[in-house]
Amino acid sequence: MTAQGDSHNAAKDPGKALGLPESTVPQTSPPSLPSRENPAAKTAPPSLPRRRNETPLDGTDAEQQPNRLVRPWPHELALQTPAWLASMVVHMAMLILLAWFTLPSEMGDDMLNHLVASSEADRGESLEHLEDTSIEELDLETIPRDVPTIEHAIVTPSAEVESIEAVPPAPMRMDFDPSSWRTAPLGDAKGTFGAGTEEPLGMREGNSRAAAVAKYGGTKESEAAVAAALKWLAAHQMADGGWSFAHQLAPECRGRCRNPGENRFVSSRNAATGMALLPFLGAGQTHRKGQYQKTVQAGLYFLASRQNPQTGSLWEDGGRMYSHGIASIALCEAYAMTRDPNLRGPAQGAINFIVYAQDPVGGGWRYDPQQPGDTSVLGWQLMALKSGHMAYLNVPAITVRKALQFLDSVQSVSGANYGYTGPGQGPTTEATTAIGLLCRMYLGAKKTDSHLENGTKWLGKHGPNKNLYYDYYATQVMRHWEGEPWTKWNAVMRDELVNSQAKRGHEAGSWFIAGGNNPQARHNQTGGRLYCTAMATMILEVYYRHMPIYAQQSTESDFPLE
């Protein structure tokens, strides 16, 4: 038996552990009875034991009383000690000795720590779980307007950022049922996607980008706005390679830019970093080529080094599954664009965690793994899965089918509108409707689908507004739909962003769009200037970030459903 087991049994039955009988108190013979032969004879009572050098009651010394037996003081003390007290002392001594020789010191330390922690916990107030909020209250966008300058910087000292190669590989798989997986075609990344382009992300640079800008409604002004935004984002990178919604903490900013994100999202570094990287990747900038190679490399290293190496998780306080989804898109797109083998592990690990985190019953995603889902969180996870599929990573068909199941559960008007956690209509669902429609497009809905057509008309009727979260998804839907609805939408959306971009001071190149009377646009204040800048930049990159889905074919065969 182990020492821990012995100590446990000793605590339960100290006597047995010590090998003692039930009673260890010494039994003494009773004093002799007076002799029956002389019943009248009386013996003097025995004198009480006394300590050494104790003076007898008659005043004589022990040496002067040779007839008295003088015992050593321990013996005398033992005779005076009650039996129960002696037994207790013996047991306690033996228990202490046993524990001393058999218990490892770590166990004692752990027990002490546990007791101290328990005591502190009992005295302290219990922490309450954050309440789930509606789409108007979260979205990663949940981040205050002007907040006081934060005194404690969250960045590490400036240092040379290591290369991606230095990151330990993330897990390539988790404990999933292999029969549920369908692997995307192996080999080179080139293949058909959307409009049959050579590469799914191949329009993001060079002549292809210039042609897409001219063909789909971009302008020199919109491209200049993108360039200015990338410059601002690069200038607000933290010393550790990541970004923060508290952008004013960046070494180059030092508080010169207003409108930071909400304090409670300052810790959402993965979300901020993923969101800042996506505009660079959307413009064709990677860690392999482009003028922002070092910027992108530092950001990718930041994400890969913060990923849980056992689970692939990028979940964090504040952003939660929003953080994971956004960061996963960045890792998957970077891998798809560069085929850097050092990114395959982190990208596949991120996909694996999304698969694990899906609600096994309803098929959606929410703030924490395996919670019943909402449409907003699902949007980021599904886009990450799509990016992973474009990167030829393993994406389980069952996961995609369950996502379709969730969309069915929140749709209304037969698929023209989508609610947050259930069917709904009205202005409160404009963002979720845009998310739902875009997800349907990526999951294979055909352009001839009347419900998809009605949903697109619904968005066109509402038009762009100051809610950048809604604008981001709705712009992609209208872009894929093309035609006159897209032309009208783009003219308003493009010019509004170009004209509202900051042009002076350290804020030049950034956006902060106040919500005005639109209650849903409060996400702009929640995410702050970094959030607004990233979202606005990706909207202006819509001409070349992805090929239009319906240019030549449906995506029905692209995403694995079987």
C-alpha positions as CSV (number, residue, x, y, z in Angstrom):
1,M,0.0,0.0,0.0
2,T,1.2,3.5,-0.7
3,A,2.2,6.0,1.9
4,Q,-0.8,8.1,1.0
5,G,-3.1,5.0,1.5
6,D,-1.5,4.2,4.8
7,S,-2.0,7.7,6.0
8,H,-5.6,7.6,4.9
9,N,-6.3,4.4,6.9
10,A,-4.5,5.8,9.8
11,A,-6.8,8.8,9.9
12,K,-9.8,6.5,9.8
13,D,-8.6,4.0,12.4
14,P,-5.4,5.2,14.2
15,G,-5.3,2.1,16.5
16,K,-5.3,-0.4,13.7
17,A,-2.7,1.6,11.7
18,L,-0.4,1.5,14.7
19,G,-0.9,-2.2,15.3
20,L,-2.3,-1.5,18.8
21,P,-5.2,-3.4,20.6
22,E,-8.4,-1.5,21.2
23,S,-7.1,-0.4,24.6
24,T,-3.5,0.5,25.2
25,V,-3.9,1.7,28.8
26,P,-1.7,-0.4,31.1
27,Q,-3.7,-2.6,33.5
28,T,-2.3,-2.6,37.1
29,S,-3.2,-5.2,39.8
30,P,-5.7,-3.9,42.4
31,P,-4.2,-3.2,45.8
32,S,-4.1,-6.2,48.2
33,L,-7.0,-6.6,50.5
34,P,-6.4,-6.5,54.3
35,S,-5.5,-9.8,55.8
36,R,-8.6,-11.8,56.9
37,E,-6.5,-13.3,59.7
38,N,-6.4,-9.9,61.5
39,P,-9.5,-8.0,60.4
40,A,-8.9,-5.4,63.1
41,A,-5.5,-4.6,61.9
42,K,-5.4,-1.4,59.8
43,T,-2.7,-0.5,57.4
44,A,-1.7,3.1,57.0
45,P,-2.9,4.5,53.6
46,P,-0.1,4.7,51.1
47,S,1.5,8.1,50.8
48,L,0.8,10.1,47.6
49,P,3.5,10.2,45.1
50,R,5.5,13.4,45.2
51,R,7.9,15.2,43.0
52,R,11.6,14.9,43.6
53,N,12.8,17.2,46.4
54,E,9.2,17.8,47.5
55,T,8.9,18.4,51.3
56,P,6.6,16.0,53.1
57,L,3.6,17.4,55.0
58,D,5.4,16.7,58.3
59,G,8.4,18.9,57.2
60,T,11.0,16.2,57.0
61,D,13.2,15.6,53.9
62,A,13.1,12.4,51.9
63,E,16.5,11.5,53.0
64,Q,15.4,11.7,56.6
65,Q,12.5,9.2,55.9
66,P,14.2,6.0,54.9
67,N,11.0,4.1,55.0
68,R,9.4,6.2,52.2
69,L,10.0,5.1,48.6
70,V,11.2,7.9,46.5
71,R,10.5,7.2,42.8
72,P,11.8,9.1,39.8
73,W,9.5,12.0,38.8
74,P,8.4,10.5,35.4
75,H,7.3,7.4,37.2
76,E,5.4,9.5,39.7
77,L,3.8,11.6,37.0
78,A,2.7,8.5,35.2
79,L,1.0,7.1,38.3
80,Q,-0.8,10.4,38.8
81,T,-2.0,10.7,35.2
82,P,-5.5,9.6,34.5
83,A,-5.8,6.6,32.2
84,W,-7.7,8.4,29.4
85,L,-5.2,11.2,29.3
86,A,-2.3,8.8,29.0
87,S,-4.0,6.8,26.2
88,M,-4.7,10.0,24.3
89,V,-1.1,11.2,24.6
90,V,0.3,7.8,23.4
91,H,-2.1,7.8,20.4
92,M,-1.3,11.3,19.4
93,A,2.4,10.7,19.6
94,M,2.2,7.6,17.5
95,L,0.0,9.4,14.9
96,I,2.4,12.2,14.6
97,L,5.3,9.9,14.2
98,L,3.4,7.8,11.6
99,A,2.5,10.9,9.6
100,W,6.0,12.3,9.8
101,F,7.5,9.1,8.3
102,T,4.8,8.2,5.8
103,L,3.3,11.4,4.3
104,P,5.2,13.0,1.5
105,S,5.8,16.7,2.1
106,E,3.9,17.6,-1.1
107,M,0.7,16.1,0.4
108,G,1.0,18.2,3.5
109,D,1.6,21.3,1.4
110,D,-1.4,20.4,-0.8
111,M,-3.7,19.9,2.1
112,L,-2.6,23.1,3.7
113,N,-3.1,25.0,0.5
114,H,-6.5,23.4,0.1
115,L,-7.6,24.3,3.6
116,V,-6.4,27.8,3.2
117,A,-8.0,28.2,-0.1
118,S,-11.3,26.7,1.2
119,S,-11.2,29.1,4.1
120,E,-10.6,32.0,1.9
121,A,-13.3,30.9,-0.5
122,D,-15.8,30.5,2.4
123,R,-15.1,34.1,3.5
124,G,-15.1,35.6,0.1
125,E,-18.1,36.4,-2.1
126,S,-18.9,33.9,-4.9
127,L,-18.4,35.0,-8.4
128,E,-21.4,35.1,-10.7
129,H,-21.2,33.7,-14.2
130,L,-21.6,36.3,-16.9
131,E,-25.1,36.3,-18.3
132,D,-25.6,35.5,-21.9
133,T,-26.7,38.4,-23.8
134,S,-28.6,38.9,-27.0
135,I,-27.0,39.8,-30.3
136,E,-27.4,43.4,-29.5
137,E,-25.2,42.9,-26.4
138,L,-22.4,40.7,-27.6
139,D,-20.8,39.9,-30.9
140,L,-17.2,40.5,-30.0
141,E,-18.3,43.9,-30.9
142,T,-19.3,44.1,-27.3
143,I,-16.4,46.4,-26.4
144,P,-17.1,51.5,-24.4
145,R,-16.8,54.5,-26.1
146,D,-14.2,56.7,-24.5
147,V,-12.7,54.9,-21.6
148,P,-10.1,56.2,-19.2
149,T,-6.5,55.5,-20.1
150,I,-5.6,52.1,-18.7
151,E,-2.7,52.4,-16.3
152,H,-1.3,48.9,-16.6
153,A,0.1,48.0,-19.9
154,I,-0.7,44.6,-21.2
155,V,2.2,44.2,-23.5
156,T,5.5,42.6,-23.0
157,P,8.7,44.5,-23.5
158,S,9.7,45.1,-27.1
159,A,11.7,42.3,-28.5
160,E,12.6,40.7,-31.8
161,V,9.7,38.5,-32.8
162,E,10.6,34.9,-33.4
163,S,9.7,33.2,-36.7
164,I,6.7,31.0,-37.1
165,E,9.0,28.0,-37.2
166,A,9.6,28.5,-33.4
167,V,6.0,27.8,-32.5
168,P,5.4,24.2,-31.2
169,P,3.0,22.4,-33.5
170,A,-0.7,22.5,-32.5
171,P,-2.5,19.2,-32.4
172,M,-3.4,17.8,-35.8
173,R,-6.4,15.9,-34.5
174,M,-8.6,15.3,-31.4
175,D,-10.7,12.4,-30.3
176,F,-13.3,12.5,-33.0
177,D,-15.1,9.7,-34.8
178,P,-13.0,9.1,-37.9
179,S,-16.0,8.0,-39.8
180,S,-17.5,11.5,-39.5
181,W,-14.6,13.2,-41.3
182,R,-14.3,13.9,-44.9
183,T,-10.9,15.2,-46.0
184,A,-10.7,17.9,-48.6
185,P,-8.8,16.9,-51.7
186,L,-5.1,16.5,-51.1
187,G,-2.3,18.0,-53.1
188,D,-1.8,21.5,-54.4
189,A,-4.2,24.2,-53.2
190,K,-5.1,25.1,-56.7
191,G,-8.5,24.0,-57.8
192,T,-12.0,25.2,-58.5
193,F,-13.8,27.4,-56.0
194,G,-16.6,29.8,-56.6
195,A,-16.0,31.2,-60.0
196,G,-13.5,28.6,-61.0
197,T,-10.5,30.8,-60.1
198,E,-7.1,29.1,-59.9
199,E,-6.9,29.7,-56.2
200,P,-9.8,30.6,-53.9
201,L,-7.9,33.6,-52.5
202,G,-5.9,34.3,-55.7
203,M,-7.6,37.7,-56.4
204,R,-6.0,39.5,-53.5
205,E,-2.9,40.8,-55.2
206,G,-1.3,42.0,-58.4
207,N,-3.2,42.3,-61.6
208,S,-6.0,40.0,-60.4
209,R,-6.8,42.5,-57.6
210,A,-6.7,45.5,-59.9
211,A,-9.0,43.8,-62.4
212,A,-11.4,42.8,-59.6
213,V,-11.5,46.4,-58.3
214,A,-12.4,47.7,-61.7
215,K,-14.9,45.0,-62.5
216,Y,-16.8,44.9,-59.2
217,G,-17.1,48.5,-58.2
218,G,-14.0,49.6,-56.4
219,T,-12.2,52.9,-57.0
220,K,-8.8,54.5,-56.5
221,E,-10.2,56.2,-53.5
222,S,-11.4,52.9,-51.9
223,E,-8.0,51.3,-52.5
224,A,-6.3,54.4,-51.0
225,A,-8.5,54.0,-48.0
226,V,-7.4,50.4,-47.6
227,A,-3.8,51.3,-47.8
228,A,-4.2,54.0,-45.2
229,A,-6.0,51.6,-42.9
230,L,-3.3,49.0,-43.1
231,K,-0.7,51.7,-42.2
232,W,-2.8,52.6,-39.1
233,L,-3.2,49.0,-38.1
234,A,0.5,48.3,-38.4
235,A,1.3,51.4,-36.3
236,H,-1.0,50.1,-33.5
237,Q,0.6,46.6,-33.2
238,M,1.7,45.8,-29.7
239,A,5.3,45.1,-28.8
240,D,4.5,41.4,-28.4
241,G,3.2,41.1,-31.9
242,G,-0.5,41.1,-31.1
243,W,-3.1,43.8,-31.1
244,S,-5.5,45.0,-28.4
245,F,-8.9,46.7,-28.5
246,A,-7.1,49.2,-26.1
247,H,-5.2,50.4,-29.2
248,Q,-3.9,53.5,-27.3
249,L,-1.5,51.3,-25.5
250,A,0.5,50.6,-28.6
251,P,4.1,52.0,-28.4
252,E,3.6,54.2,-31.5
253,C,0.3,55.6,-30.3
254,R,0.8,56.4,-26.6
255,G,-2.8,57.6,-26.3
256,R,-2.9,59.8,-29.3
257,C,-5.9,58.0,-30.8
258,R,-9.4,58.2,-29.2
259,N,-12.2,55.7,-28.8
260,P,-10.6,52.6,-27.4
261,G,-12.6,49.4,-26.9
262,E,-14.4,48.6,-23.7
263,N,-12.3,47.7,-20.7
264,R,-13.9,44.3,-20.3
265,F,-12.6,43.3,-23.7
266,V,-9.0,44.5,-23.3
267,S,-8.0,40.9,-22.4
268,S,-9.4,39.6,-25.7
269,R,-6.1,39.7,-27.4
270,N,-6.7,36.8,-29.7
271,A,-9.9,38.4,-31.1
272,A,-8.2,41.7,-31.6
273,T,-5.2,40.1,-33.2
274,G,-7.2,38.0,-35.6
275,M,-9.4,40.9,-36.5
276,A,-6.4,43.1,-37.2
277,L,-4.6,40.4,-39.3
278,L,-7.6,39.7,-41.6
279,P,-7.4,43.1,-43.5
280,F,-3.7,42.4,-44.2
281,L,-4.4,39.0,-45.5
282,G,-7.4,40.4,-47.5
283,A,-5.0,42.7,-49.2
284,G,-2.6,39.9,-50.1
285,Q,-0.1,40.7,-47.4
286,T,1.4,37.6,-45.8
287,H,4.5,36.7,-43.7
288,R,6.1,35.5,-47.0
289,K,5.6,38.6,-49.2
290,G,4.4,42.1,-49.2
291,Q,5.5,45.3,-47.4
292,Y,4.0,44.1,-44.1
293,Q,5.7,40.7,-43.9
294,K,7.1,41.4,-40.4
295,T,3.9,42.8,-39.1
296,V,1.9,39.7,-40.3
297,Q,4.6,37.3,-39.1
298,A,4.5,38.8,-35.6
299,G,0.8,38.6,-35.5
300,L,0.7,35.0,-36.6
301,Y,3.4,34.0,-34.1
302,F,1.4,35.7,-31.4
303,L,-1.7,33.6,-32.2
304,A,0.1,30.4,-32.7
305,S,2.1,30.8,-29.4
306,R,-1.1,31.5,-27.5
307,Q,-3.0,28.5,-28.8
308,N,-3.6,25.6,-26.4
309,P,-1.2,22.9,-27.7
310,Q,-3.5,20.1,-26.5
311,T,-6.8,21.2,-27.8
312,G,-6.1,23.8,-30.5
313,S,-8.2,26.3,-28.5
314,L,-7.9,30.1,-28.9
315,W,-10.8,30.7,-26.5
316,E,-10.2,33.5,-24.0
317,D,-12.1,35.5,-21.5
318,G,-14.1,38.4,-23.0
319,G,-14.2,37.2,-26.6
320,R,-14.7,33.5,-25.8
321,M,-15.8,31.6,-28.9
322,Y,-15.8,34.8,-30.9
323,S,-12.1,35.1,-30.2
324,H,-11.5,31.5,-31.4
325,G,-13.5,31.9,-34.6
326,I,-11.9,35.1,-35.7
327,A,-8.4,33.9,-34.9
328,S,-9.1,30.7,-36.6
329,I,-10.0,32.4,-39.9
330,A,-6.7,34.3,-39.8
331,L,-4.7,31.2,-39.2
332,C,-6.5,29.2,-42.0
333,E,-6.3,32.0,-44.5
334,A,-2.6,32.5,-43.9
335,Y,-2.0,28.8,-44.4
336,A,-4.2,28.8,-47.5
337,M,-2.3,31.7,-49.0
338,T,1.2,30.5,-48.2
339,R,1.1,26.7,-47.7
340,D,3.6,27.3,-44.9
341,P,3.8,23.8,-43.3
342,N,4.5,25.5,-39.9
343,L,1.0,26.9,-40.0
344,R,-0.8,23.7,-40.9
345,G,-0.7,22.4,-37.3
346,P,-2.1,25.6,-35.7
347,A,-4.7,26.0,-38.4
348,Q,-5.9,22.3,-38.2
349,G,-5.9,22.5,-34.4
350,A,-8.2,25.6,-34.6
351,I,-10.6,23.7,-36.9
352,N,-10.5,20.7,-34.5
353,F,-11.6,22.9,-31.6
354,I,-14.5,24.3,-33.6
355,V,-15.6,20.8,-34.3
356,Y,-15.4,19.9,-30.6
357,A,-17.2,23.1,-29.5
358,Q,-20.3,22.7,-31.7
359,D,-23.5,22.1,-29.8
360,P,-24.0,18.3,-30.3
361,V,-27.8,18.7,-30.2
362,G,-28.7,21.9,-32.0
363,G,-25.6,22.2,-34.2
364,G,-24.7,25.8,-33.4
365,W,-22.0,27.6,-31.5
366,R,-22.2,30.1,-28.7
367,Y,-19.9,31.7,-26.1
368,D,-18.6,28.5,-24.6
369,P,-18.0,25.0,-26.1
370,Q,-21.1,22.9,-26.7
371,Q,-23.6,25.5,-25.6
372,P,-26.9,25.8,-27.5
373,G,-25.9,28.1,-30.4
374,D,-26.7,31.6,-31.7
375,T,-26.5,32.9,-35.2
376,S,-23.9,35.5,-34.5
377,V,-21.2,33.1,-33.1
378,L,-22.1,30.5,-35.7
379,G,-21.2,33.0,-38.5
380,W,-17.5,33.3,-37.4
381,Q,-17.1,29.5,-36.8
382,L,-18.6,28.6,-40.2
383,M,-16.4,31.2,-42.0
384,A,-13.4,29.6,-40.2
385,L,-14.5,26.1,-41.4
386,K,-14.9,27.5,-44.9
387,S,-11.4,29.0,-44.7
388,G,-10.1,25.7,-43.5
389,H,-11.8,23.9,-46.3
390,M,-10.2,26.3,-48.8
391,A,-6.9,25.5,-47.2
392,Y,-7.4,21.8,-47.7
393,L,-7.6,21.0,-44.0
394,N,-9.8,18.3,-42.5
395,V,-13.4,19.5,-42.1
396,P,-15.9,17.0,-40.9
397,A,-19.0,16.7,-43.1
398,I,-21.1,16.0,-40.0
399,T,-20.2,19.4,-38.6
400,V,-21.3,21.2,-41.7
401,R,-24.6,19.3,-41.7
402,K,-25.3,20.1,-38.1
403,A,-24.7,23.8,-38.9
404,L,-27.4,23.6,-41.5
405,Q,-29.6,22.0,-38.9
406,F,-29.1,25.1,-36.7
407,L,-29.9,27.5,-39.5
408,D,-33.1,25.7,-40.1
409,S,-34.0,26.2,-36.5
410,V,-33.6,30.0,-36.5
411,Q,-35.0,30.8,-39.9
412,S,-38.3,32.5,-40.6
413,V,-40.3,33.4,-43.7
414,S,-39.1,30.0,-45.1
415,G,-35.4,31.1,-45.0
416,A,-35.6,34.7,-45.9
417,N,-34.9,36.0,-42.4
418,Y,-32.9,34.6,-39.5
419,G,-33.2,35.2,-35.8
420,Y,-30.6,35.1,-33.0
421,T,-31.4,32.0,-31.1
422,G,-34.8,31.3,-32.8
423,P,-37.0,32.6,-35.6
424,G,-37.6,36.3,-35.6
425,Q,-38.4,39.2,-37.8
426,G,-38.0,43.0,-37.7
427,P,-35.1,45.4,-37.4
428,T,-33.6,43.5,-34.5
429,T,-32.7,40.7,-36.9
430,E,-31.0,42.6,-39.7
431,A,-27.5,41.4,-38.7
432,T,-28.5,37.9,-38.1
433,T,-30.4,37.8,-41.3
434,A,-27.3,38.8,-43.2
435,I,-25.3,36.2,-41.4
436,G,-27.8,33.5,-42.1
437,L,-28.0,34.3,-45.8
438,L,-24.3,34.4,-46.2
439,C,-24.0,31.0,-44.4
440,R,-26.7,29.6,-46.7
441,M,-24.7,30.7,-49.7
442,Y,-21.5,29.1,-48.5
443,L,-23.4,25.9,-47.7
444,G,-24.7,25.5,-51.2
445,A,-28.0,27.4,-51.5
446,K,-28.6,28.0,-55.2
447,K,-29.3,31.4,-56.6
448,T,-32.6,30.2,-57.9
449,D,-33.8,29.6,-54.3
450,S,-36.7,31.9,-53.8
451,H,-36.1,32.3,-50.1
452,L,-32.5,33.4,-50.7
453,E,-33.8,35.9,-53.3
454,N,-36.4,37.2,-50.9
455,G,-33.8,37.6,-48.1
456,T,-31.4,39.5,-50.5
457,K,-34.3,41.8,-51.4
458,W,-35.0,42.4,-47.8
459,L,-31.4,43.5,-47.2
460,G,-31.4,45.7,-50.2
461,K,-34.6,47.4,-49.0
462,H,-32.9,48.2,-45.6
463,G,-29.6,49.3,-47.2
464,P,-26.3,49.9,-45.3
465,N,-26.4,51.7,-42.0
466,K,-24.0,52.6,-39.2
467,N,-23.9,49.1,-37.7
468,L,-20.6,47.8,-39.1
469,Y,-21.3,44.3,-38.0
470,Y,-24.5,44.2,-40.1
471,D,-22.7,46.0,-43.0
472,Y,-19.8,43.5,-43.0
473,Y,-22.1,40.5,-43.6
474,A,-24.7,42.2,-45.7
475,T,-22.1,43.6,-48.1
476,Q,-20.7,40.1,-48.7
477,V,-24.2,38.8,-49.4
478,M,-25.0,41.5,-51.9
479,R,-21.5,41.1,-53.5
480,H,-22.1,37.4,-54.1
481,W,-25.6,38.2,-55.4
482,E,-24.3,40.8,-57.9
483,G,-26.4,42.6,-60.4
484,E,-28.3,45.8,-59.8
485,P,-28.9,45.1,-56.0
486,W,-25.1,45.0,-55.6
487,T,-24.5,48.1,-57.6
488,K,-26.9,50.1,-55.5
489,W,-25.6,48.8,-52.3
490,N,-22.0,49.2,-53.2
491,A,-22.3,52.9,-54.2
492,V,-23.7,53.8,-50.8
493,M,-21.5,51.6,-48.7
494,R,-18.2,52.4,-50.5
495,D,-18.6,56.1,-50.5
496,E,-19.8,56.3,-46.9
497,L,-16.7,54.5,-45.7
498,V,-14.2,56.4,-47.9
499,N,-15.7,59.8,-46.7
500,S,-15.8,58.9,-43.0
501,Q,-12.2,57.7,-42.7
502,A,-10.0,59.8,-40.5
503,K,-7.7,62.0,-42.5
504,R,-5.6,63.8,-40.0
505,G,-3.3,63.2,-37.0
506,H,-2.4,59.8,-35.6
507,E,-5.9,58.6,-36.3
508,A,-5.5,59.0,-40.0
509,G,-6.5,55.9,-41.9
510,S,-8.8,54.6,-39.1
511,W,-12.5,54.7,-38.5
512,F,-14.7,55.2,-35.6
513,I,-18.4,55.3,-36.5
514,A,-20.7,56.4,-33.8
515,G,-24.0,54.5,-33.7
516,G,-26.3,57.5,-33.7
517,N,-29.9,56.4,-33.2
518,N,-29.3,52.8,-34.3
519,P,-29.3,50.7,-31.1
520,Q,-27.5,47.9,-32.9
521,A,-24.6,50.1,-33.9
522,R,-23.4,50.3,-30.3
523,H,-21.1,47.5,-31.2
524,N,-19.0,50.1,-32.8
525,Q,-18.4,51.8,-29.4
526,T,-18.0,48.4,-27.8
527,G,-15.2,47.3,-30.2
528,G,-13.7,50.8,-30.4
529,R,-11.5,52.2,-33.2
530,L,-9.6,49.0,-33.8
531,Y,-12.8,47.1,-34.4
532,C,-14.3,49.7,-36.6
533,T,-11.1,50.0,-38.7
534,A,-10.8,46.3,-39.2
535,M,-14.4,45.8,-40.2
536,A,-14.5,48.9,-42.5
537,T,-11.3,47.8,-44.2
538,M,-12.6,44.3,-44.9
539,I,-15.8,45.8,-46.4
540,L,-13.7,47.8,-48.8
541,E,-11.7,44.7,-49.7
542,V,-14.9,42.8,-50.7
543,Y,-14.1,43.2,-54.4
544,Y,-11.2,40.7,-54.2
545,R,-11.2,39.0,-50.8
546,H,-13.3,36.2,-52.2
547,M,-14.6,35.2,-55.6
548,P,-18.3,35.7,-56.2
549,I,-20.0,32.5,-55.4
550,Y,-22.5,32.6,-58.2
551,A,-20.3,33.8,-61.0
552,Q,-20.2,30.3,-62.6
553,Q,-21.4,27.7,-60.2
554,S,-23.0,27.0,-56.9
555,T,-20.9,26.1,-53.8
556,E,-23.0,23.0,-53.3
557,S,-20.1,20.7,-54.1
558,D,-17.5,22.8,-52.4
559,F,-18.3,22.2,-48.7
560,P,-18.3,18.6,-47.7
561,L,-21.9,17.5,-46.8
562,E,-21.6,13.8,-47.4
